[in-house]
Amino acid sequence: MQYTRLGQTGLRVSRLCLGCMTYGIAQKGQHEWTLDEESSRPFFRQALEAGINFFDTANGYSAGTSEEITGRALKDFARRDEVVIATKGFIPWRNAPNTGGLSRKALFQAVDDSLRRLGTDYIDLYQIHRFDAETPVEETMEALHDIVKAGKALYIGASSMAAWQFSKMQYVASANGWTRFVSMQPQVNLIYREEEREMLPLCADMGVGVIPWSPLARGKLTRPLDVKTARSETDQFGKAIYAKTADQDAAVVDAVLKIASARGVPPAQIALAWLLAKPEITAPIIGASKPAQLDDAVAALDVTLDTDEIAALEAPYAPHAVTGVTFPSRFTGRVSVLS
């Protein structure tokens, strides 16, 4: 396994992060494809044996059961001081006022709930899952700073939002002497490359680590687009963010399949190798519901694409509408997907 620093911190993380959204008690209408605890635990052991020390979950994954499963598995299989646990707050946990978002009240409740579910005294990387336009940035950043100073979290990070929003939050933190974000978790993959325009250069300039979600585009980069899976049929969020792009994405998928065939490796290795080669990327967040998927991700670390292969993978890309920076209303009760 390869290791690197997370942004400009001294924290060392594996170059792959295991995304734990796959592990949780399935919820109707959300994450119906998840694995229960018994089926999930072997993946934590496999990841740890491969040298992965970085694990990402969220309070909103499977109604908090992802955090519970993650916490118990890491307690049983790993030493707490050797693993980096990342989780997120923002998604409402009930349909009631103050049960979500980035207000001071909501964040303090959310982080305490996550600590309890994870069964740990501290969270290594506490992230805001999305930008909250209904809460002043100053309130959010001071609350996150106080969460760090209280020892509930060691570092803070953010996830998909507009580059200007992220820049504003960092500026407010700096201006007030508060804790700054050390990481950004955007969507980056061969099918969706819009973050290359502003967010990735911004992160590079600020020394912020980038841990992209959906590096394989919800599995679309691992097989022909017409091949369906249980997840692709029930992943409502995935359907929302890729609903309008199938035709323009087909040529990208074909390029991945062609290079994978020529190399004699699975397409997932090619798609991940492309992402890992980008200098801004710290550690893609990989999901795994089959052991071979985790094996492919680890093997991708040893795949080096040449300039012609990279050019062939990137050539078919067409600009996309911005998606994934907010949640569908069924996930939050108050916002809709930007498209």
C-alpha positions in Angstrom: 0.0 0.0 0.0 1.1 3.6 -0.7 0.6 6.3 1.9 0.6 10.1 1.6 -0.2 13.2 3.7 -3.7 14.5 3.8 -3.3 18.0 2.4 -0.7 20.0 4.4 -1.3 18.1 7.6 1.1 15.5 9.1 -1.7 12.9 8.9 -0.7 9.9 6.7 -3.5 8.1 4.9 -3.5 5.2 2.4 -3.9 6.2 -1.2 -7.2 4.4 -1.2 -10.0 5.2 1.2 -12.7 2.6 1.9 -16.1 4.1 1.4 -18.5 2.6 3.9 -21.8 3.7 2.4 -22.0 0.1 1.1 -22.3 -1.2 4.6 -25.5 -0.6 6.5 -29.1 -1.7 7.1 -30.9 -1.1 3.9 -33.5 1.7 4.0 -36.5 1.8 1.6 -35.9 4.5 -1.0 -32.3 5.0 0.1 -29.3 2.7 -0.2 -31.4 -0.4 -0.8 -28.4 -2.2 -2.1 -26.3 -2.1 1.1 -24.8 -5.1 2.9 -25.8 -6.1 6.4 -23.3 -6.3 9.2 -22.4 -9.9 8.8 -21.8 -9.5 5.1 -19.9 -6.2 5.6 -17.3 -7.2 8.1 -15.0 -9.2 5.8 -14.5 -6.1 3.7 -13.0 -4.2 6.6 -10.7 -7.1 7.3 -9.7 -7.3 3.7 -9.1 -3.6 3.4 -6.9 -3.6 6.6 -4.9 -6.6 5.4 -4.3 -4.7 2.1 -2.9 -1.8 4.1 -5.9 0.6 3.8 -6.0 2.8 7.0 -8.6 5.4 5.8 -12.4 4.8 6.2 -15.2 7.2 5.2 -18.8 7.1 6.3 -21.6 9.6 7.2 -24.4 10.1 9.7 -26.9 9.9 6.8 -25.8 6.5 5.4 -28.4 3.9 6.1 -29.9 6.0 9.0 -26.6 5.9 10.9 -26.2 2.1 10.8 -23.2 2.5 8.5 -21.4 4.3 11.3 -22.3 1.6 13.8 -21.1 -1.2 11.5 -17.9 0.7 10.7 -17.1 1.5 14.3 -17.6 -2.1 15.5 -15.6 -3.6 12.7 -12.6 -1.2 13.2 -12.7 -1.7 17.0 -12.5 -5.5 16.4 -10.0 -5.6 13.6 -7.7 -2.5 14.0 -5.8 -0.4 16.5 -7.6 2.9 16.9 -4.3 4.9 16.7 -3.5 3.3 13.3 -6.7 4.1 11.4 -8.2 7.3 10.2 -12.0 7.5 10.6 -13.9 10.1 8.5 -17.5 10.8 8.8 -19.9 13.6 7.9 -22.7 15.7 9.2 -25.5 17.7 7.4 -28.2 15.2 6.4 -31.3 15.5 8.6 -31.8 12.5 10.9 -35.5 13.3 11.3 -38.1 15.4 9.5 -38.1 18.1 12.1 -36.5 21.5 12.7 -32.8 21.6 13.7 -32.3 17.9 12.9 -29.9 18.6 10.1 -27.9 21.3 8.3 -24.9 23.2 9.5 -26.2 25.3 12.4 -24.2 25.3 15.6 -27.0 23.3 17.3 -27.3 20.7 14.5 -23.5 20.2 14.3 -23.0 19.7 18.0 -25.8 17.1 18.1 -24.6 15.4 14.9 -21.0 15.0 16.0 -22.1 13.6 19.4 -24.4 11.1 17.7 -21.7 10.1 15.3 -19.2 9.6 18.1 -21.7 7.4 19.9 -22.5 5.3 16.8 -18.8 4.9 15.9 -18.0 4.0 19.5 -14.9 6.2 19.5 -13.7 9.2 21.6 -12.8 11.3 18.6 -13.3 11.5 14.8 -10.1 11.9 12.8 -11.8 13.8 9.9 -15.2 15.4 10.5 -16.7 16.7 7.2 -19.7 18.8 6.2 -21.6 16.8 3.7 -22.8 19.8 1.7 -23.0 23.6 1.9 -25.9 25.0 3.9 -27.2 28.1 2.4 -29.6 28.6 5.3 -26.9 29.0 7.9 -24.3 31.8 8.1 -20.8 30.6 7.2 -19.5 32.3 10.3 -21.8 30.2 12.5 -20.7 26.9 10.8 -17.0 27.6 10.8 -16.9 28.7 14.5 -19.0 25.6 15.5 -16.5 23.3 13.6 -13.6 25.1 15.2 -15.1 24.5 18.7 -15.8 20.9 17.8 -12.0 20.5 17.1 -11.0 22.4 20.2 -13.3 20.2 22.3 -11.4 17.2 21.1 -14.4 15.7 19.3 -12.6 15.9 15.9 -8.9 16.3 15.0 -9.4 17.7 11.5 -12.3 19.1 9.4 -13.2 18.6 5.8 -15.9 19.5 3.3 -17.7 17.7 0.4 -19.2 18.8 -2.9 -20.1 22.5 -3.2 -19.3 25.4 -5.5 -15.6 26.5 -5.4 -16.6 30.0 -4.4 -18.5 28.6 -1.4 -15.5 26.5 -0.3 -13.2 29.5 -0.7 -15.5 31.7 1.3 -15.6 29.2 4.2 -11.8 28.9 4.2 -11.5 32.7 4.2 -13.9 33.2 7.1 -12.0 30.6 9.1 -8.6 32.3 8.4 -10.0 35.7 9.1 -11.2 34.7 12.6 -8.3 32.3 13.5 -10.6 29.3 13.3 -9.8 25.8 12.1 -9.6 25.5 8.3 -10.7 22.6 6.2 -7.8 20.2 5.3 -9.7 18.2 2.7 -12.4 18.4 0.0 -14.5 15.4 -1.1 -15.9 16.2 -4.6 -17.2 13.9 -7.3 -14.4 13.2 -9.8 -14.3 10.5 -12.4 -13.8 10.0 -16.1 -17.5 10.6 -16.7 -17.8 13.7 -14.5 -14.8 16.0 -14.7 -16.4 19.4 -14.0 -14.4 19.8 -10.7 -11.3 20.1 -12.8 -12.4 23.6 -13.8 -12.3 25.3 -10.4 -12.4 23.0 -7.4 -9.3 21.0 -8.1 -7.1 24.0 -8.9 -8.4 25.8 -5.8 -7.6 22.8 -3.6 -4.1 22.6 -5.1 -3.5 26.3 -4.5 -4.7 26.0 -0.8 -2.9 22.8 -0.1 -6.2 20.9 0.5 -6.3 17.2 0.1 -8.8 15.8 -2.4 -10.6 12.5 -1.6 -13.1 12.1 -4.5 -16.3 10.2 -4.1 -17.7 7.9 -6.9 -14.4 7.5 -8.7 -15.9 4.7 -10.8 -19.1 6.7 -11.5 -21.3 4.4 -9.4 -19.8 1.4 -11.3 -20.6 2.8 -14.8 -16.8 2.8 -15.6 -16.5 -0.9 -14.8 -18.8 -2.4 -17.5 -20.8 -1.6 -20.7 -23.4 1.0 -19.9 -26.3 -1.4 -20.8 -25.3 -3.9 -18.1 -27.4 -3.4 -15.0 -26.8 -4.4 -11.4 -28.9 -4.5 -8.2 -27.3 -1.2 -7.2 -27.7 0.6 -10.5 -31.4 -0.3 -10.5 -32.1 0.9 -6.9 -29.5 3.7 -6.4 -31.8 6.7 -6.6 -29.1 9.3 -6.0 -27.0 7.8 -8.7 -29.9 7.9 -11.1 -30.4 11.6 -10.3 -26.9 12.7 -11.0 -26.4 10.7 -14.2 -29.9 10.6 -15.6 -29.3 12.9 -18.6 -25.8 11.9 -19.7 -25.9 8.3 -20.9 -25.3 9.1 -24.6 -22.3 11.4 -24.0 -20.8 9.0 -21.4 -20.9 5.9 -23.7 -17.8 7.0 -25.6 -15.9 7.5 -22.4 -16.8 4.0 -21.1 -15.9 2.5 -24.5 -12.4 4.1 -24.2 -12.0 2.6 -20.8 -13.1 -0.8 -22.0 -10.8 -0.7 -25.0 -7.7 0.2 -23.0 -8.5 -2.3 -20.3 -8.9 -5.0 -23.0 -5.5 -4.1 -24.5 -3.9 -4.2 -21.1 -5.6 -7.4 -20.0 -6.9 -5.8 -16.8 -10.4 -5.0 -15.5 -11.8 -1.6 -16.5 -11.9 -0.5 -12.9 -8.2 -0.5 -12.7 -7.9 1.8 -15.7 -10.5 4.2 -14.4 -8.8 4.4 -11.0 -5.3 4.6 -12.4 -6.4 7.7 -14.4 -7.6 9.3 -11.2 -4.7 8.3 -9.1 -2.3 9.9 -11.6 -3.8 13.4 -11.1 -1.5 15.4 -8.9 -4.4 16.9 -6.9 -5.8 13.6 -5.8 -5.0 12.2 -2.4 -7.1 9.1 -2.1 -10.2 8.1 -4.1 -13.0 6.8 -1.9 -13.8 3.3 -3.2 -16.8 1.2 -2.5 -16.7 -2.6 -2.5 -19.5 -5.1 -2.3 -17.4 -8.0 -3.8 -13.9 -8.9 -2.8 -12.7 -8.6 -6.4 -13.7 -4.9 -6.4 -11.3 -4.2 -3.5 -8.6 -6.3 -5.2 -9.0 -4.3 -8.4 -8.7 -1.0 -6.5 -5.5 -2.0 -4.8 -4.1 -3.4 -8.1 -4.8 0.0 -9.7 -2.0 1.6 -7.6 0.5 -0.3 -9.7 -1.0 0.7 -13.1 0.7 3.5 -14.8 -1.0 4.9 -17.9 1.1 6.5 -20.7 0.3 9.8 -22.2 -1.4 8.3 -25.2 -3.7 6.2 -23.0 -4.6 9.2 -20.9 -5.3 11.3 -24.0 -7.5 8.5 -25.3 -9.5 8.3 -22.1 -10.0 12.1 -21.9 -10.7 12.8 -25.5 -14.4 11.7 -25.6 -15.4 13.8 -22.6 -18.2 16.4 -23.1 -19.1 19.1 -20.6 -21.7 18.1 -18.0 -24.3 20.2 -16.1 -23.2 20.5 -12.5 -24.7 17.8 -10.4 -24.2 16.2 -7.0 -23.5 19.4 -5.1 -26.8 19.2 -3.3 -29.0 16.3 -2.4 -32.4 15.3 -3.9 -35.3 16.5 -1.7 -36.1 13.0 -0.6 -32.7 12.9 1.2 -32.9 16.2 3.0 -36.5 17.4 2.9 -35.5 20.8 1.7 -33.2 21.0 -1.3 -33.1 19.6 -4.8 -30.4 18.5 -7.2 -28.8 21.2 -9.3 -28.8 20.3 -13.0 
